[in-house]
């Protein structure tokens, strides 16, 4: 079973979202919970490296940050950290122009 953790910053930002955005965030988190190893391995010169910006639906691995993902929904992004121990930490939800300042 996968444990889902929420940071305090995520909780504060989640409260400010409208109901449609909250539903999209819940769906995005459930996508990661169902399969925390989403994405494909790199090929060629980058073989053996962590998945980097390989898209599976709206879930993208962050290049250069092992275990970090972002999920797109509309103009917003959810920042997540998944590890192989069975936990997913939802770290931040922010507008696309702010997410890269706040995450990872």
Legacy VTK file of the C-alpha trace (Angstrom):
# vtk DataFile Version 3.0
C-alpha trace
ASCII
DATASET POLYDATA
POINTS 104 float
0.000 0.000 0.000
1.261 3.447 -0.901
1.276 6.148 1.733
0.364 9.677 0.581
1.895 12.533 2.578
1.026 16.220 2.239
3.288 19.146 2.999
1.931 22.138 4.903
2.422 24.387 1.870
0.358 22.017 -0.244
-2.472 22.002 2.304
-2.625 25.803 2.362
-2.605 26.088 -1.432
-5.172 23.275 -1.814
-7.666 25.148 0.364
-7.558 28.110 -2.051
-8.408 26.055 -5.150
-11.915 25.924 -6.599
-13.796 22.568 -6.571
-12.902 21.718 -10.196
-9.210 22.279 -9.506
-9.386 20.194 -6.323
-10.894 17.318 -8.303
-8.092 17.591 -10.882
-5.450 17.539 -8.120
-7.057 14.462 -6.552
-7.060 12.701 -9.930
-3.411 13.598 -10.527
-2.328 12.281 -7.139
-4.303 9.069 -7.672
-2.512 8.565 -11.005
0.856 8.620 -9.235
-0.395 6.455 -6.363
-1.558 3.790 -8.809
1.869 3.616 -10.485
4.754 5.584 -8.915
7.145 4.289 -11.616
5.423 6.014 -14.553
7.490 6.894 -17.579
10.012 5.161 -19.803
13.746 4.658 -19.538
15.961 6.881 -21.662
17.666 5.373 -24.731
20.880 5.997 -26.633
23.394 8.362 -25.034
21.178 8.835 -21.988
20.628 5.109 -21.303
20.634 4.216 -17.630
19.650 7.700 -16.449
16.569 8.587 -14.472
13.453 9.196 -16.511
13.468 12.855 -17.542
10.379 14.642 -18.799
8.920 11.453 -20.268
5.225 12.101 -20.426
2.597 9.570 -19.483
-0.635 11.473 -19.713
0.028 14.680 -17.814
2.639 13.203 -15.447
6.236 14.255 -16.090
9.437 13.227 -14.326
11.675 16.162 -13.419
15.014 16.053 -15.209
17.926 15.920 -12.791
15.758 15.255 -9.712
15.371 11.579 -8.935
11.868 10.689 -7.780
10.352 14.126 -8.397
7.353 14.495 -10.707
5.028 17.238 -11.788
1.478 16.790 -12.944
-0.159 19.261 -15.302
-3.830 20.192 -15.134
-4.896 23.344 -16.901
-2.691 26.246 -15.892
-1.673 24.563 -12.617
0.975 22.031 -11.623
1.251 19.632 -8.693
4.756 18.820 -7.445
5.236 15.293 -6.107
8.047 13.171 -4.755
7.640 9.416 -5.142
10.042 6.880 -3.746
10.351 3.146 -3.927
9.527 2.639 -0.245
5.840 3.073 -0.984
5.236 6.715 -0.177
4.254 9.707 -2.301
4.680 13.199 -0.867
2.503 15.888 -2.418
4.702 18.922 -1.977
3.158 21.883 -3.801
0.319 22.993 -6.058
0.866 26.233 -7.939
0.219 28.112 -11.159
2.556 27.156 -14.005
4.389 30.496 -13.801
5.197 29.903 -10.098
5.845 26.149 -9.834
9.495 26.275 -10.935
10.292 28.850 -8.274
8.754 26.658 -5.559
9.563 23.111 -6.681
11.738 21.003 -6.227
LINES 1 105
104 0 1 2 3 4 5 6 7 8 9 10 11 12 13 14 15 16 17 18 19 20 21 22 23 24 25 26 27 28 29 30 31 32 33 34 35 36 37 38 39 40 41 42 43 44 45 46 47 48 49 50 51 52 53 54 55 56 57 58 59 60 61 62 63 64 65 66 67 68 69 70 71 72 73 74 75 76 77 78 79 80 81 82 83 84 85 86 87 88 89 90 91 92 93 94 95 96 97 98 99 100 101 102 103
